[in-house]
Amino acid sequence: MNHLFENAAVKLGELNSFARLVPNIDLFIQLHFTKEAVVSSRIEDTQTNIDEALLPEEEIKPERRND
């Protein structure tokens, strides 16, 4: 069990170091979630791309909003 805790602590330290290199970690996380949503939406056979996913809903063409 201690070995697992040690590995987790090392990984958290690596993640913390990386987070310090990113100027806006909240934006980085949001973009990562958005990209994942676009990629996983293809499983549902939708045609959303990253550009549309970042637009406010009112700027998306009405016929594309459901995607």
Predicted model as a PDB file, atoms N, CA, C, CB and O in Angstrom, pLDDT in the B-factor column:
MODEL        1                                                                  
ATOM      1  N   MET A   1       0.824  -1.192   0.000  1.00 91.00           N  
ATOM      2  CA  MET A   1       0.000   0.000   0.000  1.00 91.00           C  
ATOM      3  C   MET A   1       0.869   1.257   0.000  1.00 91.00           C  
ATOM      4  CB  MET A   1      -0.938  -0.003   1.208  1.00 91.00           C  
ATOM      5  O   MET A   1       0.570   2.232  -0.689  1.00 91.00           O  
ATOM      6  N   ASN A   2       1.952   1.220   0.785  1.00 91.00           N  
ATOM      7  CA  ASN A   2       2.844   2.381   0.827  1.00 91.00           C  
ATOM      8  C   ASN A   2       3.446   2.673  -0.539  1.00 91.00           C  
ATOM      9  CB  ASN A   2       3.957   2.156   1.844  1.00 91.00           C  
ATOM     10  O   ASN A   2       3.621   3.831  -0.918  1.00 91.00           O  
ATOM     11  N   HIS A   3       3.762   1.604  -1.277  1.00 94.00           N  
ATOM     12  CA  HIS A   3       4.328   1.773  -2.611  1.00 94.00           C  
ATOM     13  C   HIS A   3       3.342   2.520  -3.518  1.00 94.00           C  
ATOM     14  CB  HIS A   3       4.692   0.400  -3.222  1.00 94.00           C  
ATOM     15  O   HIS A   3       3.758   3.384  -4.290  1.00 94.00           O  
ATOM     16  N   LEU A   4       2.061   2.207  -3.439  1.00 95.00           N  
ATOM     17  CA  LEU A   4       1.048   2.891  -4.234  1.00 95.00           C  
ATOM     18  C   LEU A   4       0.935   4.359  -3.841  1.00 95.00           C  
ATOM     19  CB  LEU A   4      -0.303   2.202  -4.077  1.00 95.00           C  
ATOM     20  O   LEU A   4       0.803   5.228  -4.703  1.00 95.00           O  
ATOM     21  N   PHE A   5       0.986   4.635  -2.541  1.00 96.00           N  
ATOM     22  CA  PHE A   5       0.942   6.016  -2.073  1.00 96.00           C  
ATOM     23  C   PHE A   5       2.153   6.807  -2.562  1.00 96.00           C  
ATOM     24  CB  PHE A   5       0.872   6.054  -0.549  1.00 96.00           C  
ATOM     25  O   PHE A   5       2.029   7.964  -2.963  1.00 96.00           O  
ATOM     26  N   GLU A   6       3.314   6.176  -2.524  1.00 96.00           N  
ATOM     27  CA  GLU A   6       4.525   6.837  -3.009  1.00 96.00           C  
ATOM     28  C   GLU A   6       4.413   7.160  -4.497  1.00 96.00           C  
ATOM     29  CB  GLU A   6       5.756   5.956  -2.751  1.00 96.00           C  
ATOM     30  O   GLU A   6       4.751   8.263  -4.927  1.00 96.00           O  
ATOM     31  N   ASN A   7       3.937   6.193  -5.279  1.00 96.00           N  
ATOM     32  CA  ASN A   7       3.764   6.433  -6.715  1.00 96.00           C  
ATOM     33  C   ASN A   7       2.763   7.558  -6.971  1.00 96.00           C  
ATOM     34  CB  ASN A   7       3.300   5.149  -7.418  1.00 96.00           C  
ATOM     35  O   ASN A   7       2.980   8.402  -7.840  1.00 96.00           O  
ATOM     36  N   ALA A   8       1.680   7.564  -6.219  1.00 97.00           N  
ATOM     37  CA  ALA A   8       0.677   8.619  -6.375  1.00 97.00           C  
ATOM     38  C   ALA A   8       1.272   9.978  -6.018  1.00 97.00           C  
ATOM     39  CB  ALA A   8      -0.557   8.329  -5.496  1.00 97.00           C  
ATOM     40  O   ALA A   8       1.002  10.967  -6.700  1.00 97.00           O  
ATOM     41  N   ALA A   9       2.073  10.039  -4.965  1.00 96.00           N  
ATOM     42  CA  ALA A   9       2.698  11.298  -4.557  1.00 96.00           C  
ATOM     43  C   ALA A   9       3.658  11.797  -5.636  1.00 96.00           C  
ATOM     44  CB  ALA A   9       3.444  11.124  -3.220  1.00 96.00           C  
ATOM     45  O   ALA A   9       3.713  12.995  -5.913  1.00 96.00           O  
ATOM     46  N   VAL A  10       4.407  10.891  -6.238  1.00 96.00           N  
ATOM     47  CA  VAL A  10       5.331  11.270  -7.320  1.00 96.00           C  
ATOM     48  C   VAL A  10       4.550  11.827  -8.503  1.00 96.00           C  
ATOM     49  CB  VAL A  10       6.189  10.053  -7.767  1.00 96.00           C  
ATOM     50  O   VAL A  10       4.916  12.863  -9.057  1.00 96.00           O  
ATOM     51  N   LYS A  11       3.479  11.145  -8.890  1.00 95.00           N  
ATOM     52  CA  LYS A  11       2.667  11.603 -10.020  1.00 95.00           C  
ATOM     53  C   LYS A  11       2.016  12.953  -9.733  1.00 95.00           C  
ATOM     54  CB  LYS A  11       1.594  10.570 -10.353  1.00 95.00           C  
ATOM     55  O   LYS A  11       1.945  13.806 -10.618  1.00 95.00           O  
ATOM     56  N   LEU A  12       1.542  13.151  -8.512  1.00 95.00           N  
ATOM     57  CA  LEU A  12       0.971  14.447  -8.155  1.00 95.00           C  
ATOM     58  C   LEU A  12       2.026  15.546  -8.201  1.00 95.00           C  
ATOM     59  CB  LEU A  12       0.340  14.384  -6.766  1.00 95.00           C  
ATOM     60  O   LEU A  12       1.736  16.672  -8.605  1.00 95.00           O  
ATOM     61  N   GLY A  13       3.239  15.225  -7.792  1.00 94.00           N  
ATOM     62  CA  GLY A  13       4.333  16.187  -7.875  1.00 94.00           C  
ATOM     63  C   GLY A  13       4.646  16.555  -9.316  1.00 94.00           C  
ATOM     64  O   GLY A  13       4.890  17.721  -9.629  1.00 94.00           O  
ATOM     65  N   GLU A  14       4.637  15.554 -10.193  1.00 92.00           N  
ATOM     66  CA  GLU A  14       4.866  15.823 -11.612  1.00 92.00           C  
ATOM     67  C   GLU A  14       3.761  16.704 -12.184  1.00 92.00           C  
ATOM     68  CB  GLU A  14       4.954  14.509 -12.400  1.00 92.00           C  
ATOM     69  O   GLU A  14       4.027  17.645 -12.932  1.00 92.00           O  
ATOM     70  N   LEU A  15       2.528  16.391 -11.826  1.00 87.00           N  
ATOM     71  CA  LEU A  15       1.404  17.188 -12.294  1.00 87.00           C  
ATOM     72  C   LEU A  15       1.493  18.617 -11.775  1.00 87.00           C  
ATOM     73  CB  LEU A  15       0.087  16.553 -11.864  1.00 87.00           C  
ATOM     74  O   LEU A  15       1.214  19.564 -12.511  1.00 87.00           O  
ATOM     75  N   ASN A  16       1.876  18.779 -10.526  1.00 88.00           N  
ATOM     76  CA  ASN A  16       2.025  20.107  -9.945  1.00 88.00           C  
ATOM     77  C   ASN A  16       3.120  20.896 -10.664  1.00 88.00           C  
ATOM     78  CB  ASN A  16       2.341  20.003  -8.447  1.00 88.00           C  
ATOM     79  O   ASN A  16       2.960  22.089 -10.919  1.00 88.00           O  
ATOM     80  N   SER A  17       4.220  20.238 -10.988  1.00 88.00           N  
ATOM     81  CA  SER A  17       5.305  20.903 -11.717  1.00 88.00           C  
ATOM     82  C   SER A  17       4.833  21.357 -13.087  1.00 88.00           C  
ATOM     83  CB  SER A  17       6.515  19.967 -11.861  1.00 88.00           C  
ATOM     84  O   SER A  17       5.131  22.472 -13.515  1.00 88.00           O  
ATOM     85  N   PHE A  18       4.097  20.494 -13.772  1.00 83.00           N  
ATOM     86  CA  PHE A  18       3.568  20.846 -15.078  1.00 83.00           C  
ATOM     87  C   PHE A  18       2.609  22.027 -14.981  1.00 83.00           C  
ATOM     88  CB  PHE A  18       2.866  19.648 -15.705  1.00 83.00           C  
ATOM     89  O   PHE A  18       2.644  22.937 -15.810  1.00 83.00           O  
ATOM     90  N   ALA A  19       1.754  22.005 -13.964  1.00 80.00           N  
ATOM     91  CA  ALA A  19       0.768  23.074 -13.786  1.00 80.00           C  
ATOM     92  C   ALA A  19       1.443  24.433 -13.618  1.00 80.00           C  
ATOM     93  CB  ALA A  19      -0.121  22.780 -12.573  1.00 80.00           C  
ATOM     94  O   ALA A  19       0.883  25.455 -14.014  1.00 80.00           O  
ATOM     95  N   ARG A  20       2.620  24.453 -13.046  1.00 85.00           N  
ATOM     96  CA  ARG A  20       3.335  25.721 -12.862  1.00 85.00           C  
ATOM     97  C   ARG A  20       3.872  26.277 -14.178  1.00 85.00           C  
ATOM     98  CB  ARG A  20       4.482  25.534 -11.881  1.00 85.00           C  
ATOM     99  O   ARG A  20       4.129  27.475 -14.293  1.00 85.00           O  
ATOM    100  N   LEU A  21       4.040  25.400 -15.171  1.00 88.00           N  
ATOM    101  CA  LEU A  21       4.539  25.836 -16.478  1.00 88.00           C  
ATOM    102  C   LEU A  21       3.439  26.408 -17.369  1.00 88.00           C  
ATOM    103  CB  LEU A  21       5.208  24.677 -17.186  1.00 88.00           C  
ATOM    104  O   LEU A  21       3.718  27.163 -18.299  1.00 88.00           O  
ATOM    105  N   VAL A  22       2.199  26.050 -17.084  1.00 85.00           N  
ATOM    106  CA  VAL A  22       1.077  26.499 -17.892  1.00 85.00           C  
ATOM    107  C   VAL A  22       0.604  27.846 -17.347  1.00 85.00           C  
ATOM    108  CB  VAL A  22      -0.082  25.448 -17.889  1.00 85.00           C  
ATOM    109  O   VAL A  22       0.273  27.953 -16.166  1.00 85.00           O  
ATOM    110  N   PRO A  23       0.569  28.882 -18.206  1.00 87.00           N  
ATOM    111  CA  PRO A  23       0.209  30.216 -17.712  1.00 87.00           C  
ATOM    112  C   PRO A  23      -1.210  30.317 -17.163  1.00 87.00           C  
ATOM    113  CB  PRO A  23       0.375  31.212 -18.810  1.00 87.00           C  
ATOM    114  O   PRO A  23      -1.446  31.057 -16.207  1.00 87.00           O  
ATOM    115  N   ASN A  24      -2.154  29.593 -17.744  1.00 88.00           N  
ATOM    116  CA  ASN A  24      -3.535  29.649 -17.278  1.00 88.00           C  
ATOM    117  C   ASN A  24      -4.061  28.213 -17.194  1.00 88.00           C  
ATOM    118  CB  ASN A  24      -4.427  30.534 -18.231  1.00 88.00           C  
ATOM    119  O   ASN A  24      -4.621  27.690 -18.158  1.00 88.00           O  
ATOM    120  N   ILE A  25      -3.877  27.598 -16.054  1.00 82.00           N  
ATOM    121  CA  ILE A  25      -4.227  26.188 -15.888  1.00 82.00           C  
ATOM    122  C   ILE A  25      -5.725  25.948 -16.061  1.00 82.00           C  
ATOM    123  CB  ILE A  25      -3.782  25.697 -14.518  1.00 82.00           C  
ATOM    124  O   ILE A  25      -6.118  24.902 -16.577  1.00 82.00           O  
ATOM    125  N   ASP A  26      -6.567  26.892 -15.644  1.00 86.00           N  
ATOM    126  CA  ASP A  26      -8.017  26.725 -15.801  1.00 86.00           C  
ATOM    127  C   ASP A  26      -8.401  26.667 -17.277  1.00 86.00           C  
ATOM    128  CB  ASP A  26      -8.771  27.873 -15.103  1.00 86.00           C  
ATOM    129  O   ASP A  26      -9.237  25.854 -17.670  1.00 86.00           O  
ATOM    130  N   LEU A  27      -7.794  27.526 -18.094  1.00 87.00           N  
ATOM    131  CA  LEU A  27      -8.059  27.506 -19.529  1.00 87.00           C  
ATOM    132  C   LEU A  27      -7.564  26.199 -20.147  1.00 87.00           C  
ATOM    133  CB  LEU A  27      -7.392  28.710 -20.217  1.00 87.00           C  
ATOM    134  O   LEU A  27      -8.240  25.611 -20.990  1.00 87.00           O  
ATOM    135  N   PHE A  28      -6.395  25.753 -19.728  1.00 85.00           N  
ATOM    136  CA  PHE A  28      -5.841  24.501 -20.230  1.00 85.00           C  
ATOM    137  C   PHE A  28      -6.790  23.334 -19.933  1.00 85.00           C  
ATOM    138  CB  PHE A  28      -4.455  24.238 -19.606  1.00 85.00           C  
ATOM    139  O   PHE A  28      -7.052  22.506 -20.805  1.00 85.00           O  
ATOM    140  N   ILE A  29      -7.298  23.275 -18.712  1.00 86.00           N  
ATOM    141  CA  ILE A  29      -8.211  22.200 -18.324  1.00 86.00           C  
ATOM    142  C   ILE A  29      -9.504  22.292 -19.123  1.00 86.00           C  
ATOM    143  CB  ILE A  29      -8.510  22.257 -16.813  1.00 86.00           C  
ATOM    144  O   ILE A  29     -10.002  21.274 -19.604  1.00 86.00           O  
ATOM    145  N   GLN A  30     -10.058  23.496 -19.273  1.00 87.00           N  
ATOM    146  CA  GLN A  30     -11.299  23.667 -20.023  1.00 87.00           C  
ATOM    147  C   GLN A  30     -11.121  23.236 -21.480  1.00 87.00           C  
ATOM    148  CB  GLN A  30     -11.767  25.129 -19.954  1.00 87.00           C  
ATOM    149  O   GLN A  30     -11.994  22.577 -22.045  1.00 87.00           O  
ATOM    150  N   LEU A  31      -9.995  23.609 -22.087  1.00 88.00           N  
ATOM    151  CA  LEU A  31      -9.750  23.204 -23.467  1.00 88.00           C  
ATOM    152  C   LEU A  31      -9.590  21.694 -23.585  1.00 88.00           C  
ATOM    153  CB  LEU A  31      -8.511  23.903 -24.011  1.00 88.00           C  
ATOM    154  O   LEU A  31     -10.029  21.093 -24.566  1.00 88.00           O  
ATOM    155  N   HIS A  32      -8.965  21.085 -22.593  1.00 87.00           N  
ATOM    156  CA  HIS A  32      -8.814  19.635 -22.606  1.00 87.00           C  
ATOM    157  C   HIS A  32     -10.185  18.950 -22.535  1.00 87.00           C  
ATOM    158  CB  HIS A  32      -7.922  19.178 -21.434  1.00 87.00           C  
ATOM    159  O   HIS A  32     -10.444  18.006 -23.281  1.00 87.00           O  
ATOM    160  N   PHE A  33     -11.050  19.416 -21.655  1.00 87.00           N  
ATOM    161  CA  PHE A  33     -12.395  18.849 -21.549  1.00 87.00           C  
ATOM    162  C   PHE A  33     -13.181  19.053 -22.849  1.00 87.00           C  
ATOM    163  CB  PHE A  33     -13.152  19.485 -20.367  1.00 87.00           C  
ATOM    164  O   PHE A  33     -13.903  18.162 -23.294  1.00 87.00           O  
ATOM    165  N   THR A  34     -13.031  20.231 -23.447  1.00 86.00           N  
ATOM    166  CA  THR A  34     -13.737  20.521 -24.696  1.00 86.00           C  
ATOM    167  C   THR A  34     -13.258  19.600 -25.808  1.00 86.00           C  
ATOM    168  CB  THR A  34     -13.541  21.990 -25.103  1.00 86.00           C  
ATOM    169  O   THR A  34     -14.063  19.057 -26.564  1.00 86.00           O  
ATOM    170  N   LYS A  35     -11.947  19.425 -25.904  1.00 88.00           N  
ATOM    171  CA  LYS A  35     -11.402  18.533 -26.930  1.00 88.00           C  
ATOM    172  C   LYS A  35     -11.901  17.106 -26.709  1.00 88.00           C  
ATOM    173  CB  LYS A  35      -9.854  18.569 -26.919  1.00 88.00           C  
ATOM    174  O   LYS A  35     -12.281  16.431 -27.666  1.00 88.00           O  
ATOM    175  N   GLU A  36     -11.905  16.647 -25.480  1.00 87.00           N  
ATOM    176  CA  GLU A  36     -12.391  15.302 -25.173  1.00 87.00           C  
ATOM    177  C   GLU A  36     -13.866  15.161 -25.541  1.00 87.00           C  
ATOM    178  CB  GLU A  36     -12.183  14.982 -23.684  1.00 87.00           C  
ATOM    179  O   GLU A  36     -14.282  14.117 -26.042  1.00 87.00           O  
ATOM    180  N   ALA A  37     -14.656  16.203 -25.295  1.00 82.00           N  
ATOM    181  CA  ALA A  37     -16.078  16.159 -25.642  1.00 82.00           C  
ATOM    182  C   ALA A  37     -16.270  16.061 -27.150  1.00 82.00           C  
ATOM    183  CB  ALA A  37     -16.800  17.399 -25.101  1.00 82.00           C  
ATOM    184  O   ALA A  37     -17.137  15.325 -27.621  1.00 82.00           O  
ATOM    185  N   VAL A  38     -15.468  16.795 -27.904  1.00 84.00           N  
ATOM    186  CA  VAL A  38     -15.564  16.751 -29.361  1.00 84.00           C  
ATOM    187  C   VAL A  38     -15.184  15.365 -29.870  1.00 84.00           C  
ATOM    188  CB  VAL A  38     -14.661  17.826 -30.001  1.00 84.00           C  
ATOM    189  O   VAL A  38     -15.873  14.800 -30.719  1.00 84.00           O  
ATOM    190  N   VAL A  39     -14.098  14.825 -29.357  1.00 85.00           N  
ATOM    191  CA  VAL A  39     -13.649  13.500 -29.797  1.00 85.00           C  
ATOM    192  C   VAL A  39     -14.677  12.433 -29.430  1.00 85.00           C  
ATOM    193  CB  VAL A  39     -12.281  13.157 -29.171  1.00 85.00           C  
ATOM    194  O   VAL A  39     -15.008  11.586 -30.259  1.00 85.00           O  
ATOM    195  N   SER A  40     -15.179  12.465 -28.214  1.00 83.00           N  
ATOM    196  CA  SER A  40     -16.138  11.439 -27.797  1.00 83.00           C  
ATOM    197  C   SER A  40     -17.491  11.615 -28.471  1.00 83.00           C  
ATOM    198  CB  SER A  40     -16.311  11.467 -26.287  1.00 83.00           C  
ATOM    199  O   SER A  40     -18.248  10.651 -28.587  1.00 83.00           O  
ATOM    200  N   SER A  41     -17.812  12.836 -28.921  1.00 78.00           N  
ATOM    201  CA  SER A  41     -19.093  13.043 -29.601  1.00 78.00           C  
ATOM    202  C   SER A  41     -19.127  12.307 -30.934  1.00 78.00           C  
ATOM    203  CB  SER A  41     -19.349  14.540 -29.820  1.00 78.00           C  
ATOM    204  O   SER A  41     -20.205  12.000 -31.443  1.00 78.00           O  
ATOM    205  N   ARG A  42     -17.974  12.026 -31.496  1.00 78.00           N  
ATOM    206  CA  ARG A  42     -17.938  11.291 -32.770  1.00 78.00           C  
ATOM    207  C   ARG A  42     -18.487   9.880 -32.599  1.00 78.00           C  
ATOM    208  CB  ARG A  42     -16.500  11.231 -33.320  1.00 78.00           C  
ATOM    209  O   ARG A  42     -18.982   9.281 -33.554  1.00 78.00           O  
ATOM    210  N   ILE A  43     -18.399   9.351 -31.380  1.00 80.00           N  
ATOM    211  CA  ILE A  43     -18.976   8.036 -31.105  1.00 80.00           C  
ATOM    212  C   ILE A  43     -20.487   8.085 -31.335  1.00 80.00           C  
ATOM    213  CB  ILE A  43     -18.655   7.582 -29.651  1.00 80.00           C  
ATOM    214  O   ILE A  43     -21.096   7.108 -31.772  1.00 80.00           O  
ATOM    215  N   GLU A  44     -21.077   9.242 -31.033  1.00 76.00           N  
ATOM    216  CA  GLU A  44     -22.523   9.427 -31.195  1.00 76.00           C  
ATOM    217  C   GLU A  44     -22.873   9.874 -32.605  1.00 76.00           C  
ATOM    218  CB  GLU A  44     -23.044  10.445 -30.187  1.00 76.00           C  
ATOM    219  O   GLU A  44     -24.025  10.206 -32.883  1.00 76.00           O  
ATOM    220  N   ASP A  45     -21.885   9.887 -33.501  1.00 76.00           N  
ATOM    221  CA  ASP A  45     -22.070  10.267 -34.900  1.00 76.00           C  
ATOM    222  C   ASP A  45     -22.508  11.724 -35.058  1.00 76.00           C  
ATOM    223  CB  ASP A  45     -23.092   9.355 -35.549  1.00 76.00           C  
ATOM    224  O   ASP A  45     -23.337  12.036 -35.913  1.00 76.00           O  
ATOM    225  N   THR A  46     -21.956  12.609 -34.240  1.00 75.00           N  
ATOM    226  CA  THR A  46     -22.207  14.037 -34.416  1.00 75.00           C  
ATOM    227  C   THR A  46     -21.019  14.639 -35.155  1.00 75.00           C  
ATOM    228  CB  THR A  46     -22.439  14.752 -33.041  1.00 75.00           C  
ATOM    229  O   THR A  46     -19.959  14.021 -35.261  1.00 75.00           O  
ATOM    230  N   GLN A  47     -21.207  15.838 -35.657  1.00 74.00           N  
ATOM    231  CA  GLN A  47     -20.180  16.462 -36.489  1.00 74.00           C  
ATOM    232  C   GLN A  47     -19.608  17.732 -35.871  1.00 74.00           C  
ATOM    233  CB  GLN A  47     -20.745  16.777 -37.847  1.00 74.00           C  
ATOM    234  O   GLN A  47     -19.133  18.604 -36.597  1.00 74.00           O  
ATOM    235  N   THR A  48     -19.644  17.850 -34.584  1.00 78.00           N  
ATOM    236  CA  THR A  48     -19.111  19.038 -33.915  1.00 78.00           C  
ATOM    237  C   THR A  48     -17.599  19.066 -34.035  1.00 78.00           C  
ATOM    238  CB  THR A  48     -19.532  19.069 -32.432  1.00 78.00           C  
ATOM    239  O   THR A  48     -16.935  18.038 -33.897  1.00 78.00           O  
ATOM    240  N   ASN A  49     -17.056  20.257 -34.295  1.00 79.00           N  
ATOM    241  CA  ASN A  49     -15.602  20.392 -34.292  1.00 79.00           C  
ATOM    242  C   ASN A  49     -15.197  21.315 -33.152  1.00 79.00           C  
ATOM    243  CB  ASN A  49     -15.084  20.935 -35.658  1.00 79.00           C  
ATOM    244  O   ASN A  49     -16.055  21.928 -32.516  1.00 79.00           O  
ATOM    245  N   ILE A  50     -13.917  21.419 -32.892  1.00 81.00           N  
ATOM    246  CA  ILE A  50     -13.427  22.185 -31.738  1.00 81.00           C  
ATOM    247  C   ILE A  50     -13.809  23.663 -31.845  1.00 81.00           C  
ATOM    248  CB  ILE A  50     -11.901  22.049 -31.617  1.00 81.00           C  
ATOM    249  O   ILE A  50     -14.110  24.301 -30.837  1.00 81.00           O  
ATOM    250  N   ASP A  51     -13.799  24.207 -33.067  1.00 80.00           N  
ATOM    251  CA  ASP A  51     -14.160  25.621 -33.244  1.00 80.00           C  
ATOM    252  C   ASP A  51     -15.600  25.882 -32.806  1.00 80.00           C  
ATOM    253  CB  ASP A  51     -13.974  26.043 -34.713  1.00 80.00           C  
ATOM    254  O   ASP A  51     -15.879  26.868 -32.123  1.00 80.00           O  
ATOM    255  N   GLU A  52     -16.509  24.995 -33.201  1.00 79.00           N  
ATOM    256  CA  GLU A  52     -17.905  25.163 -32.806  1.00 79.00           C  
ATOM    257  C   GLU A  52     -18.097  24.925 -31.312  1.00 79.00           C  
ATOM    258  CB  GLU A  52     -18.796  24.217 -33.602  1.00 79.00           C  
ATOM    259  O   GLU A  52     -18.914  25.590 -30.676  1.00 79.00           O  
ATOM    260  N   ALA A  53     -17.359  23.995 -30.760  1.00 79.00           N  
ATOM    261  CA  ALA A  53     -17.503  23.687 -29.335  1.00 79.00           C  
ATOM    262  C   ALA A  53     -17.099  24.868 -28.460  1.00 79.00           C  
ATOM    263  CB  ALA A  53     -16.665  22.464 -28.971  1.00 79.00           C  
ATOM    264  O   ALA A  53     -17.576  24.997 -27.332  1.00 79.00           O  
ATOM    265  N   LEU A  54     -16.231  25.721 -28.968  1.00 79.00           N  
ATOM    266  CA  LEU A  54     -15.777  26.871 -28.183  1.00 79.00           C  
ATOM    267  C   LEU A  54     -16.656  28.109 -28.362  1.00 79.00           C  
ATOM    268  CB  LEU A  54     -14.358  27.210 -28.559  1.00 79.00           C  
ATOM    269  O   LEU A  54     -16.513  29.084 -27.625  1.00 79.00           O  
ATOM    270  N   LEU A  55     -17.558  28.071 -29.331  1.00 79.00           N  
ATOM    271  CA  LEU A  55     -18.444  29.215 -29.571  1.00 79.00           C  
ATOM    272  C   LEU A  55     -19.563  29.272 -28.539  1.00 79.00           C  
ATOM    273  CB  LEU A  55     -19.040  29.143 -30.982  1.00 79.00           C  
ATOM    274  O   LEU A  55     -19.994  28.235 -28.034  1.00 79.00           O  
ATOM    275  N   PRO A  56     -20.039  30.483 -28.220  1.00 81.00           N  
ATOM    276  CA  PRO A  56     -21.256  30.577 -27.404  1.00 81.00           C  
ATOM    277  C   PRO A  56     -22.427  29.977 -28.193  1.00 81.00           C  
ATOM    278  CB  PRO A  56     -21.556  32.071 -27.004  1.00 81.00           C  
ATOM    279  O   PRO A  56     -22.441  30.050 -29.422  1.00 81.00           O  
ATOM    280  N   GLU A  57     -23.385  29.400 -27.516  1.00 79.00           N  
ATOM    281  CA  GLU A  57     -24.483  28.695 -28.178  1.00 79.00           C  
ATOM    282  C   GLU A  57     -25.209  29.566 -29.201  1.00 79.00           C  
ATOM    283  CB  GLU A  57     -25.471  28.198 -27.144  1.00 79.00           C  
ATOM    284  O   GLU A  57     -25.594  29.082 -30.265  1.00 79.00           O  
ATOM    285  N   GLU A  58     -25.396  30.841 -28.887  1.00 82.00           N  
ATOM    286  CA  GLU A  58     -26.152  31.710 -29.792  1.00 82.00           C  
ATOM    287  C   GLU A  58     -25.411  31.982 -31.108  1.00 82.00           C  
ATOM    288  CB  GLU A  58     -26.459  33.028 -29.100  1.00 82.00           C  
ATOM    289  O   GLU A  58     -26.025  32.432 -32.074  1.00 82.00           O  
ATOM    290  N   GLU A  59     -24.107  31.716 -31.157  1.00 82.00           N  
ATOM    291  CA  GLU A  59     -23.338  31.922 -32.385  1.00 82.00           C  
ATOM    292  C   GLU A  59     -23.272  30.664 -33.257  1.00 82.00           C  
ATOM    293  CB  GLU A  59     -21.932  32.376 -32.038  1.00 82.00           C  
ATOM    294  O   GLU A  59     -22.747  30.712 -34.370  1.00 82.00           O  
ATOM    295  N   ILE A  60     -23.792  29.555 -32.768  1.00 76.00           N  
ATOM    296  CA  ILE A  60     -23.798  28.308 -33.540  1.00 76.00           C  
ATOM    297  C   ILE A  60     -25.060  28.288 -34.394  1.00 76.00           C  
ATOM    298  CB  ILE A  60     -23.731  27.046 -32.600  1.00 76.00           C  
ATOM    299  O   ILE A  60     -26.139  28.662 -33.934  1.00 76.00           O  
ATOM    300  N   LYS A  61     -24.913  27.850 -35.634  1.00 77.00           N  
ATOM    301  CA  LYS A  61     -26.073  27.770 -36.518  1.00 77.00           C  
ATOM    302  C   LYS A  61     -27.157  26.915 -35.871  1.00 77.00           C  
ATOM    303  CB  LYS A  61     -25.676  27.189 -37.898  1.00 77.00           C  
ATOM    304  O   LYS A  61     -26.855  25.863 -35.308  1.00 77.00           O  
ATOM    305  N   PRO A  62     -28.412  27.351 -35.942  1.00 79.00           N  
ATOM    306  CA  PRO A  62     -29.503  26.604 -35.272  1.00 79.00           C  
ATOM    307  C   PRO A  62     -29.554  25.117 -35.645  1.00 79.00           C  
ATOM    308  CB  PRO A  62     -30.838  27.241 -35.614  1.00 79.00           C  
ATOM    309  O   PRO A  62     -29.823  24.271 -34.792  1.00 79.00           O  
ATOM    310  N   GLU A  63     -29.298  24.806 -36.900  1.00 74.00           N  
ATOM    311  CA  GLU A  63     -29.375  23.405 -37.327  1.00 74.00           C  
ATOM    312  C   GLU A  63     -28.235  22.552 -36.788  1.00 74.00           C  
ATOM    313  CB  GLU A  63     -29.383  23.330 -38.830  1.00 74.00           C  
ATOM    314  O   GLU A  63     -28.290  21.325 -36.872  1.00 74.00           O  
ATOM    315  N   ARG A  64     -27.199  23.185 -36.234  1.00 72.00           N  
ATOM    316  CA  ARG A  64     -26.048  22.466 -35.714  1.00 72.00           C  
ATOM    317  C   ARG A  64     -26.020  22.416 -34.180  1.00 72.00           C  
ATOM    318  CB  ARG A  64     -24.781  23.104 -36.225  1.00 72.00           C  
ATOM    319  O   ARG A  64     -25.174  21.732 -33.604  1.00 72.00           O  
ATOM    320  N   ARG A  65     -26.920  23.119 -33.526  1.00 66.00           N  
ATOM    321  CA  ARG A  65     -26.890  23.222 -32.059  1.00 66.00           C  
ATOM    322  C   ARG A  65     -27.065  21.895 -31.347  1.00 66.00           C  
ATOM    323  CB  ARG A  65     -27.956  24.161 -31.598  1.00 66.00           C  
ATOM    324  O   ARG A  65     -26.500  21.707 -30.270  1.00 66.00           O  
ATOM    325  N   ASN A  66     -27.811  20.985 -31.898  1.00 67.00           N  
ATOM    326  CA  ASN A  66     -28.027  19.697 -31.245  1.00 67.00           C  
ATOM    327  C   ASN A  66     -26.773  18.841 -31.262  1.00 67.00           C  
ATOM    328  CB  ASN A  66     -29.167  18.953 -31.914  1.00 67.00           C  
ATOM    329  O   ASN A  66     -26.590  17.993 -30.389  1.00 67.00           O  
ATOM    330  N   ASP A  67     -25.903  19.052 -32.247  1.00 62.00           N  
ATOM    331  CA  ASP A  67     -24.647  18.288 -32.283  1.00 62.00           C  
ATOM    332  C   ASP A  67     -23.752  18.720 -31.153  1.00 62.00           C  
ATOM    333  CB  ASP A  67     -23.923  18.466 -33.630  1.00 62.00           C  
ATOM    334  O   ASP A  67     -22.647  18.199 -31.007  1.00 62.00           O  
TER     335      ASP A  67                                                      
ENDMDL                                                                          
END                                                                             
